Amino acid sequence: MFGLGTSEILIILLIALLILGPKEIPKVARTIGRGMRELQRAKDDISKSIEFEMNEEEYGSHSKKSDESHETQETTEDKSENEETKQV
């Protein structure tokens, strides 16, 4: 956790106790916890959004390629039908 050892964490908690007092520490801890939860949710939302966009782009490019190959195949079939009609 941030490269802090046990002794550093204890010093920070002691200073917080001296500055804030015993009544304010639980309130501050709750506020920090809520803030960290909101940050985690925001990070998850952004990650999901990016993943969705990447998947959509990947599938979109596949469908475009298949559409193009399907159109090419239809064009080839149309040409062969036109040639058969001309021969008759």
Salt bridges, closest charged atoms under 4 A:
GLU24 OE2 - LYS27 NZ 3.85
ASP44 OD1 - LYS43 NZ 3.80
GLU74 OE2 - HIS70 NE2 2.75
